[in-house]
Amino acid sequence: VTPGGPLAPVREAFTLPIALLTIAWAGGARLSVAGELRFEPPPLMALVLSVLLLALMARAGALATARLFSERRSALENASGALVFVALLAATAQVFHLLTPTRGLPNLFVNVLFLALLVNTFSRRTERRHLLNSLAVMFGSAFLLKYVVLDSMATGGAARRFFATAVEGLTLGALGLEAQPPVMGYLAFGVTALYLVVLWWLPFEPRRWDDGVRTAELLTVVEARLLQEGRSRVDE
Amino acid sequence: MVDQRRDRLRSPAVIRTAGLAVCLVYAGLIGWIYATQPQTIAEVSGGLASTVGAYRADPVAFEEGLAFFRQEQFPEARLAFDRADPARRDPVTQFYIAYAFYRQGWGRLYSDDALFTQGLEAVERAAALAPGGRVIVDDPDLGLRSSDELRVEFERGLKREWSDLDPRRVFRERK
């Protein structure tokens, strides 16, 4: 995706909405240990986090809303862009829902952590690359917590023994742990990975505060060249 | 001529219109899956077929179920009815499944709560599928011929009340 220019029609009309709708669909699928399949809509908190993240992405230039809908675009183009936006909102909400523990203390903890991280990123100037990198770290950590650590604790794995030893005498009942079938871990991994890839495909626009970063990078290159030139003159 | 047509098909407006149509259908399908919560592929395909009026319960399996039902072999009858209506989209078959739960769970002194609960779920499913929210089955073998009557019977059986201790209960008849 190149910044500034118009979005390729195929990407805007097919690739992005279909990928985002698939994430929204698969992100709500839950398979219980008993094999029961159900589809859960996102809770209110996931929607709030989703709106916050989209606002953050627009602010950081990771989502160029003007390239999805604006006065200069035709009604059909705006409808197509609006569909991408709505699908992105639904997919983001479902990814938050998928990576948040279902209940108990971990649910509260992870929701507060998501909120704190987003508000913290909001409060400072950030640009697309840094935002997407930090989102990958945030979602990756949440995935590890829910599908590796908490799942291991629920099924009596190494994490449970470690936790029980570390906090001797404390019951795990209050944590509200829930065992997940292995397929849920793979599903969550696939959905999260696809979501992060789709974020890179979204139309973006460089922010003014990128200039500082670029200037610093250019200065480093110029400095390296000058040093090289100086050395070659000394050698002569 | 062919090139012109190909260029027209590749125009951004055509691509966007096609994309919008495909995505709206896909979004509708996802919304339908979330609303109906299908458990199996048969339920997905049956549900989609019923939305276009193309779904029919298997008449052979249905007749088998009915034969088991009349011979008071209720678990066998339910299995046959499940085979006849794998997508759970036929109101009459679902009504008979509910009735099989009722007859199996009915007792002169007390009713089986687990079977009555499953029966209530089945009759509610049948009523939700029927036009007007009510199934009426004209079968002389049945004492209760509408989903409303069957639902009330299940609710009465599941309710705990003082009349449960009335000794005259032993004289009541199964419907």
Interface residues (C-beta under 8 A of the other chain):
Chain A: P9 V10 E12 A13 F14 P17 I18 L21 A24 W25 G28 E36 L37 R38 F39 P41 S74 L76 E77 A79 S80 L83 A87
Chain B: P12 A13 I15 R16 T17 A18 G19 L20 V22 C23 L24 Y26 A27 I30 I33 Y34 Q37 Q39
